[in-house]
Amino acid sequence: MADAVPVAKLVQETDLKVFSGKEFMADRTVTVSDISRPGLELTGYFRYYPSNRIQLFGKTEISFSKGMTPDELSVVLGRMATAETPAFLVSRGYEPPAEMITEANRAKLPVLGSPLPTSRLSSVVTEFLEEELAERRSMHGVLVDIYGLGVLITGDSGVGKSETALDLIKRGHRLIADDRVDVYQRDEKTIVGEAPKILRHLLEIRGIGIIDVMNLFGAGAVRDSAEISLIVHLENWSPDKNYDRIGAHEQFQQIFDVALPKIIIPVKVGRNLAIIIESAAMNFRAQSMGYDATKVFERNLNSLIKEHSAEDEEK
């Protein structure tokens, strides 16, 4: 988890325009993802001023400021430009008032802009900051994109996770992360996984070593991040354990505040794990679209039982 996001990185990643204060961006950071619309502050009300937020000026704020005298606007903007304020941000392609530039420069504060509508700009900036500031957790496993689904393959060391991932890549799927997956919660329902920078696009195969998946298989064989939809846990086959054969028992694994569906696949000599995991992803997608093979089997079984019961009664 990053404690703060440099304003310079925010500008670069969200395509913001710098009106003034470019030289101050290295010293300014954002520590919260919330955005402030300073409507009340423009009227002089500062009792609950969130000074640590980016101050976003949209159509309403700019229109109101035009009705203020230069002295009034300078006083208000001077109070808003505190030592902990990350930046002033103007939407809709508006030019910032001259008083804003003056007071921002005095406080060594960047003034930024964007042609986006205010609501859209607020959403873009907030989403970027939430991802950057989100708590991150490192998990042991392999994350692969299978038909657009992020599948996290977990299991004990040496069970064959990386080899299975290599087989899946050869079948046209994409690698996100091998060995270590950094995960964070994007929202109430979404967990995102990505590779640490040092391991990005790399895969470790015992007996071969490190291979560069992007170099060997092309740019279409990798992704930087993906939403995790399914967890597949590989474990060595045990004759003493009963494994689910019809998929009637759903399992979940909690990551942060999200419960992700999980299936356990026993590893045994001769089993093609890549095809099994690929089929598991396809079956999960079918279930998400409303088709559940387990329920179809149960309906067929119930129909068969009723037929046999009717035949027995006739006899």
C-alpha positions as CSV (number, residue, x, y, z in Angstrom):
1,M,0.0,0.0,0.0
2,A,1.3,3.4,-0.9
3,D,1.0,6.0,1.9
4,A,0.9,8.8,-0.7
5,V,0.8,9.4,-4.4
6,P,3.0,12.1,-5.9
7,V,1.1,14.8,-7.7
8,A,3.5,14.3,-10.6
9,K,2.4,10.7,-11.0
10,L,-1.3,11.7,-10.8
11,V,-0.7,14.2,-13.6
12,Q,1.1,11.7,-15.8
13,E,-1.4,8.8,-15.3
14,T,-4.6,10.8,-15.7
15,D,-3.4,13.1,-18.5
16,L,-3.9,16.4,-16.6
17,K,-2.7,19.7,-17.8
18,V,-0.4,21.8,-15.7
19,F,-1.3,25.5,-15.6
20,S,1.3,26.5,-13.1
21,G,3.4,25.1,-10.3
22,K,5.1,22.3,-12.2
23,E,8.2,22.9,-10.1
24,F,6.1,22.2,-7.0
25,M,4.7,18.8,-8.0
26,A,7.7,16.8,-6.7
27,D,7.0,18.1,-3.1
28,R,3.2,17.6,-3.2
29,T,1.5,14.3,-2.5
30,V,-2.0,13.0,-2.2
31,T,-2.8,10.9,0.8
32,V,-6.6,10.4,0.4
33,S,-8.7,9.4,-2.5
34,D,-11.6,11.7,-1.8
35,I,-12.1,14.8,-3.9
36,S,-13.4,18.1,-2.5
37,R,-15.7,20.4,-4.4
38,P,-15.1,23.7,-2.5
39,G,-18.5,25.4,-2.9
40,L,-19.0,26.3,0.8
41,E,-15.4,27.5,1.1
42,L,-15.9,30.0,-1.7
43,T,-18.6,31.6,0.5
44,G,-16.2,31.8,3.4
45,Y,-17.2,28.8,5.4
46,F,-14.1,26.9,6.5
47,R,-15.1,25.1,9.7
48,Y,-14.9,21.7,8.1
49,Y,-12.5,22.4,5.2
50,P,-10.9,19.1,4.0
51,S,-7.5,20.7,3.3
52,N,-5.8,17.4,2.5
53,R,-7.9,16.7,-0.5
54,I,-7.5,17.8,-4.1
55,Q,-9.7,20.8,-4.6
56,L,-11.8,20.4,-7.7
57,F,-13.4,23.4,-9.4
58,G,-16.2,22.7,-11.8
59,K,-18.8,24.8,-13.6
60,T,-20.5,25.8,-10.4
61,E,-17.4,26.8,-8.6
62,I,-15.9,28.7,-11.5
63,S,-19.2,30.5,-12.2
64,F,-19.5,31.5,-8.5
65,S,-15.9,32.8,-8.4
66,K,-16.6,35.1,-11.4
67,G,-19.2,36.9,-9.2
68,M,-16.6,37.6,-6.5
69,T,-14.4,40.6,-6.4
70,P,-10.7,40.0,-7.0
71,D,-9.9,40.7,-3.3
72,E,-12.6,38.4,-2.0
73,L,-11.5,35.6,-4.3
74,S,-7.8,36.1,-3.3
75,V,-8.7,35.9,0.4
76,V,-10.7,32.7,0.0
77,L,-8.2,30.9,-2.3
78,G,-5.4,32.0,0.0
79,R,-7.1,30.2,2.9
80,M,-7.7,27.1,0.7
81,A,-4.0,26.9,-0.4
82,T,-2.6,25.2,2.7
83,A,0.6,23.4,3.3
84,E,-1.1,20.0,3.0
85,T,-3.4,20.8,0.0
86,P,-2.2,18.6,-2.9
87,A,-3.4,20.7,-5.8
88,F,-6.1,22.9,-7.3
89,L,-7.9,21.1,-10.2
90,V,-10.1,22.8,-12.8
91,S,-12.5,20.8,-15.1
92,R,-14.3,21.3,-18.4
93,G,-11.3,23.0,-20.0
94,Y,-11.9,26.2,-18.0
95,E,-9.0,28.6,-17.5
96,P,-8.2,29.1,-13.8
97,P,-8.8,32.6,-12.4
98,A,-5.7,34.8,-12.2
99,E,-6.2,34.9,-8.4
100,M,-6.0,31.1,-8.2
101,I,-2.6,31.1,-10.0
102,T,-1.3,33.9,-7.8
103,E,-2.4,32.3,-4.5
104,A,-1.3,28.8,-5.6
105,N,2.2,30.1,-6.5
106,R,2.5,31.9,-3.2
107,A,1.7,28.6,-1.4
108,K,3.8,26.5,-3.8
109,L,0.8,24.6,-5.0
110,P,0.2,23.1,-8.5
111,V,-2.8,24.3,-10.5
112,L,-4.0,21.5,-12.8
113,G,-6.8,21.2,-15.4
114,S,-8.6,18.8,-17.7
115,P,-11.2,19.0,-20.5
116,L,-13.3,16.3,-18.9
117,P,-16.7,17.1,-17.3
118,T,-16.5,17.6,-13.6
119,S,-18.2,14.3,-12.6
120,R,-16.2,12.3,-15.0
121,L,-12.9,13.9,-13.9
122,S,-13.8,13.3,-10.3
123,S,-14.4,9.6,-11.0
124,V,-11.2,9.2,-13.0
125,V,-9.0,10.8,-10.4
126,T,-10.8,9.0,-7.5
127,E,-10.5,5.6,-9.1
128,F,-6.8,6.1,-9.8
129,L,-6.1,7.2,-6.2
130,E,-8.1,4.4,-4.7
131,E,-6.0,1.8,-6.6
132,E,-2.8,3.5,-5.7
133,L,-3.6,4.0,-2.1
134,A,-5.4,0.6,-1.6
135,E,-3.9,-1.9,0.9
136,R,-2.0,-4.6,-0.9
137,R,-1.3,-8.2,0.1
138,S,1.1,-10.6,-1.4
139,M,-0.2,-14.1,-2.1
140,H,1.7,-17.2,-3.2
141,G,0.3,-18.4,-6.5
142,V,0.0,-17.9,-10.3
143,L,-2.6,-15.6,-11.8
144,V,-3.7,-16.3,-15.4
145,D,-6.3,-14.7,-17.7
146,I,-8.4,-17.5,-19.1
147,Y,-11.1,-16.4,-21.6
148,G,-11.2,-13.0,-19.9
149,L,-11.5,-14.5,-16.3
150,G,-8.7,-13.9,-13.8
151,V,-8.0,-17.3,-12.3
152,L,-5.7,-17.5,-9.3
153,I,-3.9,-20.9,-9.1
154,T,-2.7,-21.7,-5.6
155,G,-1.1,-24.7,-4.0
156,D,2.0,-26.0,-2.2
157,S,5.4,-25.3,-3.6
158,G,6.3,-27.9,-6.3
159,V,2.7,-29.0,-7.0
160,G,3.0,-27.7,-10.6
161,K,1.4,-24.2,-10.7
162,S,4.0,-22.6,-13.0
163,E,4.1,-25.6,-15.4
164,T,0.3,-25.5,-15.6
165,A,0.5,-21.8,-16.3
166,L,3.0,-22.4,-19.1
167,D,0.6,-25.0,-20.7
168,L,-2.2,-22.5,-20.4
169,I,-0.1,-19.8,-22.1
170,K,0.6,-22.2,-25.0
171,R,-3.1,-22.8,-25.3
172,G,-3.6,-19.0,-25.9
173,H,-4.3,-17.7,-22.4
174,R,-2.4,-14.9,-20.7
175,L,0.0,-14.6,-17.7
176,I,-0.5,-11.9,-15.2
177,A,1.8,-13.0,-12.3
178,D,3.9,-16.0,-11.3
179,D,5.0,-17.1,-7.9
180,R,3.9,-14.0,-6.1
181,V,0.6,-12.1,-6.8
182,D,0.0,-8.7,-5.3
183,V,-3.7,-8.3,-4.6
184,Y,-5.8,-5.3,-3.6
185,Q,-9.5,-4.6,-3.2
186,R,-10.8,-2.2,-5.8
187,D,-14.4,-2.0,-4.5
188,E,-16.9,-4.0,-2.4
189,K,-17.0,-6.8,-4.9
190,T,-13.7,-6.7,-6.8
191,I,-10.2,-8.1,-6.0
192,V,-7.5,-7.2,-8.5
193,G,-4.2,-9.1,-8.9
194,E,-1.0,-7.9,-10.5
195,A,2.7,-8.9,-10.6
196,P,5.4,-7.2,-8.6
197,K,7.5,-5.1,-11.0
198,I,10.5,-7.3,-10.6
199,L,8.6,-10.4,-11.7
200,R,6.4,-8.9,-14.4
201,H,6.0,-11.1,-17.5
202,L,8.4,-13.7,-16.0
203,L,7.8,-17.4,-15.3
204,E,9.9,-19.8,-13.3
205,I,10.1,-23.4,-14.5
206,R,12.0,-25.9,-12.4
207,G,14.8,-27.4,-14.5
208,I,14.8,-24.5,-17.0
209,G,14.9,-21.4,-14.8
210,I,13.4,-18.0,-15.6
211,I,11.7,-17.5,-18.9
212,D,10.4,-14.2,-20.3
213,V,6.9,-15.0,-21.5
214,M,6.5,-11.7,-23.4
215,N,9.7,-12.3,-25.3
216,L,8.9,-16.0,-26.1
217,F,5.2,-15.8,-26.8
218,G,4.5,-12.2,-27.7
219,A,2.7,-9.3,-26.1
220,G,-0.6,-11.1,-26.4
221,A,0.5,-13.7,-23.9
222,V,0.7,-11.3,-20.9
223,R,-1.4,-8.8,-19.0
224,D,-0.3,-6.4,-16.3
225,S,-3.3,-6.9,-14.0
226,A,-6.7,-8.7,-13.9
227,E,-9.8,-8.9,-11.7
228,I,-9.7,-12.3,-9.8
229,S,-12.9,-14.2,-10.5
230,L,-12.0,-17.7,-9.4
231,I,-9.4,-19.4,-7.2
232,V,-8.2,-22.9,-8.2
233,H,-6.3,-24.7,-5.5
234,L,-4.0,-27.6,-6.5
235,E,-3.2,-30.3,-4.0
236,N,-1.6,-33.7,-4.2
237,W,-4.0,-36.5,-4.6
238,S,-4.8,-38.4,-1.4
239,P,-6.7,-41.7,-1.6
240,D,-8.1,-41.0,1.9
241,K,-9.8,-37.8,0.9
242,N,-13.2,-37.5,-0.7
243,Y,-13.2,-35.0,-3.6
244,D,-16.3,-33.2,-4.9
245,R,-17.4,-35.0,-8.1
246,I,-20.6,-33.2,-9.1
247,G,-19.9,-29.7,-7.9
248,A,-22.7,-29.6,-5.4
249,H,-20.6,-28.0,-2.6
250,E,-19.5,-24.4,-3.2
251,Q,-16.4,-23.2,-1.5
252,F,-15.1,-19.6,-1.0
253,Q,-11.9,-18.0,0.1
254,Q,-11.9,-14.6,1.8
255,I,-9.5,-11.9,0.4
256,F,-10.0,-8.6,2.3
257,D,-13.7,-8.1,2.3
258,V,-14.6,-10.2,-0.7
259,A,-15.4,-13.9,-0.7
260,L,-14.1,-15.5,-4.0
261,P,-15.3,-18.8,-5.3
262,K,-12.8,-21.6,-4.9
263,I,-12.4,-25.1,-6.3
264,I,-9.9,-27.8,-5.2
265,I,-8.3,-29.9,-7.9
266,P,-6.3,-33.0,-6.9
267,V,-3.0,-33.4,-8.7
268,K,-2.3,-36.9,-10.0
269,V,0.1,-38.3,-12.6
270,G,-1.6,-38.3,-16.0
271,R,-4.1,-35.5,-15.3
272,N,-3.9,-32.6,-17.8
273,L,-4.3,-29.8,-15.3
274,A,-4.3,-27.0,-18.0
275,I,-7.4,-28.5,-19.7
276,I,-9.1,-29.1,-16.3
277,I,-8.5,-25.5,-15.2
278,E,-9.5,-24.2,-18.6
279,S,-12.7,-26.2,-18.3
280,A,-13.3,-25.0,-14.8
281,A,-13.1,-21.4,-16.0
282,M,-15.5,-22.1,-18.8
283,N,-17.9,-23.8,-16.4
284,F,-17.7,-20.8,-14.0
285,R,-18.5,-18.4,-16.9
286,A,-21.5,-20.6,-17.9
287,Q,-22.7,-20.5,-14.3
288,S,-22.3,-16.8,-14.2
289,M,-24.5,-16.6,-17.3
290,G,-27.2,-18.7,-15.6
291,Y,-26.4,-22.2,-16.8
292,D,-25.5,-24.7,-14.0
293,A,-24.6,-28.3,-15.1
294,T,-25.0,-29.5,-11.5
295,K,-28.6,-28.3,-11.4
296,V,-29.3,-29.9,-14.8
297,F,-27.9,-33.2,-13.5
298,E,-30.1,-32.9,-10.4
299,R,-33.2,-32.3,-12.5
300,N,-32.4,-35.2,-14.7
301,L,-31.8,-37.4,-11.7
302,N,-35.1,-36.4,-10.0
303,S,-37.0,-37.0,-13.3
304,L,-35.4,-40.5,-13.5
305,I,-36.4,-41.3,-9.9
306,K,-40.0,-40.2,-10.6
307,E,-40.2,-42.4,-13.7
308,H,-38.9,-45.4,-11.8
309,S,-41.2,-44.7,-8.9
310,A,-44.2,-44.6,-11.3
311,E,-43.1,-47.8,-13.0
312,D,-42.9,-49.5,-9.6
313,E,-46.3,-48.4,-8.6
314,E,-47.8,-49.7,-11.9
315,K,-46.3,-53.1,-11.1
